[in-house]
Amino acid sequence: MLFSCERKPQLCGQYPMGLGPVLLLNELVVAYPEAPEPTLNGLNLSLERGQRLALVGPSGCGKSTVARAVLGLLPPGSRREGSLQLCGKDPSQLSRRALNQLRGEAVGLVFQDPMTRLNPLLTIGAHLTDTLQAHRPRWRRAELRQRAEELLARVGIGSDRFSSYPHQFSGGMRQRLAIALAMALEPPLVIADEPTTSLDVAVAAQVMAELCHLCGASGSALLLITHDLAMAGRWCQQMAVLDKGRLLEQGPAQQLLSYPQQPLTQRLVAAARRREGGDTPTVAAAPVLLELQQLRCWHRLPSLPWESRWLKSVDGVSLRLHGGETLGLVGPSGCGKSTLCRALMGLNEVRGGEVLLQGRDLRRLRGRELRQARQRLQMVFQDPLACLNPAMAVADAIADPLLIHGLADRAEARRQARELLEAVGLPASFGSRLPRQLSGGQQQRVAIARALVLKPSVLLCDESVSMLDAEVQAEVLELLRDLQRRFGLGMIFVTHDLGVASGFCHRVIVLDQGKIVEEGRGDVLLRNPVAPITRQLVAACPRLPQVV
């Protein structure tokens, strides 16, 4: 049970739940240094206590800038005009000490990727006790420990994990810890910025249910920043659509998703419906490009000398991928999806089985033969910005694999890079830009071009659209389909979203605990799931409301 305000009056601090709006933005303008246009350009928004509001919109519309402004995290040199009131106070007018007190007491933040926000040198318990002690210095050590254990219990983490470290937690458990940190002081406002992007749908549903429950129990308002319209409609009563820093449309979430009024909202909803899948794609019979036979990726676990303990991440997986076919891999976190892809790329050790690429067993090849064979197998990762050299121009990043493998001189490599930029829908002039100067969708197009420059037969896409908004997702998926038709690619498409897999993939394989538990057409699996984990994934998958 959480401390109540009567039991620990200082827990509520100087930001108790009031009667007015928790957050009030009036003609808010925010311009970043050297930016040609303001990111927020006269935004009006109000959020009442206990209300759950989803903030949605295309990439670059200003969603995350709202969170930065509320928390006072705008970079030096930014220009801010208009009014921003958080619990009746303007963060930009506070002293450094008062601003630090506001963060955590008036507003809690749940980040997109908790692993990058947690200190790897601190235990799980120390994260909570340090936060509490910073705001409640008079609390005794026993009180801090008790409060920390209560918070962990509320998010489903036992006290026996108090001394664990972040790297010993799964993604879902780390996100639960992030929620506990955000709710530690029961702030009147909680901001969740893409809190489930890196989680599978089952864990995402659990995390969102816990977050909404805790906000409801404490009376906190929730501002959910997301590109997932279906998830926004499932967990929030209200939805606000941003475009170019302005409020374009706002209303009850289910009504807005069923009957969007503005052209942009209509496009976003239409793109989300396409993403959920229309007609399941079909593919003509073609030769087998990739075949796995009883593939095993086992990792030895720490144990006593006379024991032998293994983590069987991939445990006897057999599958075939044909030319021009897209094979979806879905399953819960830790089921072995990414491990399988990394094993195919030679990044994870294979303990047994065969990997046949166009009839040749990669496990039997060595040296130059292996390097040449692996050129036919390339990968597109989830976060393109993390996979591109931030100091290398886009054209050089695309051309680099050709130089590494000695397939072209520098002039020819850059010529091919410019051709591929145009093939993925970007002007050749973008070749001189750095990755950070591109949008998320443009960065992913560059990553796709880099993967294609070696002319692979098989493309591995590991959560390659999960970080993009619905409209950009639809564009990238359509691009992948077009490239597949033009180059005859076989694709393995890893995703935690069974809805996306159903609409985009020709066949879908469901993994659980390193084994294939179900296989078939995506639309059939959505309508009639058989395996327990498939039923769980289908039940957890948020869907847009049906319009009659």
Secondary structure in CASP SS format (residue, H / E / C, confidence):
PFRMAT SS
TARGET T0000
AUTHOR 0000-0000-0000
METHOD secondary structure of the structure
MODEL  1
M C 1.00
L C 1.00
F C 1.00
S C 1.00
C C 1.00
E C 1.00
R C 1.00
K C 1.00
P H 1.00
Q H 1.00
L H 1.00
C C 1.00
G C 1.00
Q C 1.00
Y C 1.00
P C 1.00
M C 1.00
G C 1.00
L C 1.00
G C 1.00
P C 1.00
V C 1.00
L E 1.00
L E 1.00
L E 1.00
N E 1.00
E E 1.00
L E 1.00
V E 1.00
V E 1.00
A E 1.00
Y C 1.00
P C 1.00
E C 1.00
A C 1.00
P C 1.00
E C 1.00
P C 1.00
T C 1.00
L E 1.00
N E 1.00
G E 1.00
L E 1.00
N E 1.00
L E 1.00
S E 1.00
L E 1.00
E C 1.00
R C 1.00
G C 1.00
Q C 1.00
R E 1.00
L E 1.00
A E 1.00
L E 1.00
V E 1.00
G C 1.00
P C 1.00
S C 1.00
G C 1.00
C C 1.00
G C 1.00
K H 1.00
S H 1.00
T H 1.00
V H 1.00
A H 1.00
R H 1.00
A H 1.00
V H 1.00
L H 1.00
G C 1.00
L C 1.00
L C 1.00
P C 1.00
P C 1.00
G C 1.00
S C 1.00
R E 1.00
R E 1.00
E E 1.00
G E 1.00
S E 1.00
L E 1.00
Q E 1.00
L E 1.00
C C 1.00
G C 1.00
K E 1.00
D C 1.00
P H 1.00
S H 1.00
Q H 1.00
L C 1.00
S C 1.00
R H 1.00
R H 1.00
A H 1.00
L H 1.00
N H 1.00
Q H 1.00
L H 1.00
R H 1.00
G H 1.00
E H 1.00
A C 1.00
V E 1.00
G E 1.00
L E 1.00
V E 1.00
F C 1.00
Q C 1.00
D C 1.00
P H 1.00
M H 1.00
T H 1.00
R C 1.00
L C 1.00
N C 1.00
P C 1.00
L C 1.00
L C 1.00
T C 1.00
I H 1.00
G H 1.00
A H 1.00
H H 1.00
L H 1.00
T H 1.00
D H 1.00
T H 1.00
L H 1.00
Q H 1.00
A H 1.00
H H 1.00
R C 1.00
P C 1.00
R C 1.00
W C 1.00
R C 1.00
R H 1.00
A H 1.00
E H 1.00
L H 1.00
R H 1.00
Q H 1.00
R H 1.00
A H 1.00
E H 1.00
E H 1.00
L H 1.00
L H 1.00
A H 1.00
R H 1.00
V C 1.00
G C 1.00
I C 1.00
G C 1.00
S H 1.00
D H 1.00
R H 1.00
F C 1.00
S C 1.00
S C 1.00
Y C 1.00
P H 1.00
H H 1.00
Q H 1.00
F C 1.00
S C 1.00
G H 1.00
G H 1.00
M H 1.00
R H 1.00
Q H 1.00
R H 1.00
L H 1.00
A H 1.00
I H 1.00
A H 1.00
L H 1.00
A H 1.00
M H 1.00
A C 1.00
L C 1.00
E C 1.00
P C 1.00
P C 1.00
L E 1.00
V E 1.00
I E 1.00
A E 1.00
D E 1.00
E C 1.00
P C 1.00
T C 1.00
T C 1.00
S C 1.00
L C 1.00
D C 1.00
V H 1.00
A H 1.00
V H 1.00
A H 1.00
A H 1.00
Q H 1.00
V H 1.00
M H 1.00
A H 1.00
E H 1.00
L H 1.00
C H 1.00
H H 1.00
L H 1.00
C H 1.00
G H 1.00
A H 1.00
S H 1.00
G C 1.00
S C 1.00
A E 1.00
L E 1.00
L E 1.00
L E 1.00
I E 1.00
T C 1.00
H C 1.00
D C 1.00
L H 1.00
A H 1.00
M H 1.00
A H 1.00
G H 1.00
R H 1.00
W H 1.00
C C 1.00
Q C 1.00
Q E 1.00
M E 1.00
A E 1.00
V E 1.00
L E 1.00
D E 1.00
K C 1.00
G C 1.00
R E 1.00
L E 1.00
L E 1.00
E E 1.00
Q E 1.00
G E 1.00
P E 1.00
A H 1.00
Q H 1.00
Q H 1.00
L H 1.00
L H 1.00
S H 1.00
Y C 1.00
P C 1.00
Q C 1.00
Q C 1.00
P H 1.00
L H 1.00
T H 1.00
Q H 1.00
R H 1.00
L H 1.00
V H 1.00
A H 1.00
A H 1.00
A H 1.00
R H 1.00
R H 1.00
R H 1.00
E H 1.00
G C 1.00
G C 1.00
D C 1.00
T C 1.00
P C 1.00
T C 1.00
V C 1.00
A C 1.00
A C 1.00
A C 1.00
P C 1.00
V E 1.00
L E 1.00
L E 1.00
E E 1.00
L E 1.00
Q E 1.00
Q E 1.00
L E 1.00
R E 1.00
C E 1.00
W E 1.00
H E 1.00
R E 1.00
L C 1.00
P C 1.00
S C 1.00
L C 1.00
P C 1.00
W C 1.00
E C 1.00
S C 1.00
R C 1.00
W E 1.00
L E 1.00
K E 1.00
S E 1.00
V E 1.00
D E 1.00
G E 1.00
V E 1.00
S E 1.00
L E 1.00
R E 1.00
L E 1.00
H E 1.00
G C 1.00
G C 1.00
E C 1.00
T E 1.00
L E 1.00
G E 1.00
L E 1.00
V E 1.00
G C 1.00
P C 1.00
S C 1.00
G C 1.00
C C 1.00
G C 1.00
K H 1.00
S H 1.00
T H 1.00
L H 1.00
C H 1.00
R H 1.00
A H 1.00
L H 1.00
M C 1.00
G C 1.00
L C 1.00
N C 1.00
E C 1.00
V C 1.00
R C 1.00
G E 1.00
G E 1.00
E E 1.00
V E 1.00
L E 1.00
L E 1.00
Q C 1.00
G C 1.00
R E 1.00
D E 1.00
L H 1.00
R H 1.00
R H 1.00
L C 1.00
R C 1.00
G H 1.00
R H 1.00
E H 1.00
L H 1.00
R H 1.00
Q H 1.00
A H 1.00
R H 1.00
Q C 1.00
R C 1.00
L E 1.00
Q E 1.00
M E 1.00
V E 1.00
F C 1.00
Q C 1.00
D C 1.00
P H 1.00
L H 1.00
A H 1.00
C H 1.00
L C 1.00
N C 1.00
P C 1.00
A C 1.00
M C 1.00
A C 1.00
V H 1.00
A H 1.00
D H 1.00
A H 1.00
I H 1.00
A H 1.00
D H 1.00
P H 1.00
L H 1.00
L H 1.00
I H 1.00
H C 1.00
G C 1.00
L C 1.00
A C 1.00
D C 1.00
R H 1.00
A H 1.00
E H 1.00
A H 1.00
R H 1.00
R H 1.00
Q H 1.00
A H 1.00
R H 1.00
E H 1.00
L H 1.00
L H 1.00
E H 1.00
A H 1.00
V C 1.00
G C 1.00
L C 1.00
P C 1.00
A H 1.00
S H 1.00
F H 1.00
G H 1.00
S H 1.00
R C 1.00
L C 1.00
P H 1.00
R H 1.00
Q H 1.00
L C 1.00
S C 1.00
G H 1.00
G H 1.00
Q H 1.00
Q H 1.00
Q H 1.00
R H 1.00
V H 1.00
A H 1.00
I H 1.00
A H 1.00
R H 1.00
A H 1.00
L H 1.00
V C 1.00
L C 1.00
K C 1.00
P C 1.00
S C 1.00
V E 1.00
L E 1.00
L E 1.00
C E 1.00
D E 1.00
E C 1.00
S C 1.00
V C 1.00
S C 1.00
M C 1.00
L C 1.00
D C 1.00
A H 1.00
E H 1.00
V H 1.00
Q H 1.00
A H 1.00
E H 1.00
V H 1.00
L H 1.00
E H 1.00
L H 1.00
L H 1.00
R H 1.00
D H 1.00
L H 1.00
Q H 1.00
R H 1.00
R H 1.00
F H 1.00
G C 1.00
L C 1.00
G E 1.00
M E 1.00
I E 1.00
F E 1.00
V E 1.00
T C 1.00
H C 1.00
D C 1.00
L H 1.00
G H 1.00
V H 1.00
A H 1.00
S H 1.00
G H 1.00
F H 1.00
C C 1.00
H C 1.00
R E 1.00
V E 1.00
I E 1.00
V E 1.00
L E 1.00
D E 1.00
Q C 1.00
G C 1.00
K E 1.00
I E 1.00
V E 1.00
E E 1.00
E E 1.00
G E 1.00
R C 1.00
G H 1.00
D H 1.00
V H 1.00
L H 1.00
L H 1.00
R H 1.00
N C 1.00
P C 1.00
V C 1.00
A C 1.00
P H 1.00
I H 1.00
T H 1.00
R H 1.00
Q H 1.00
L H 1.00
V H 1.00
A H 1.00
A H 1.00
C C 1.00
P C 1.00
R C 1.00
L C 1.00
P C 1.00
Q C 1.00
V C 1.00
V C 1.00
END
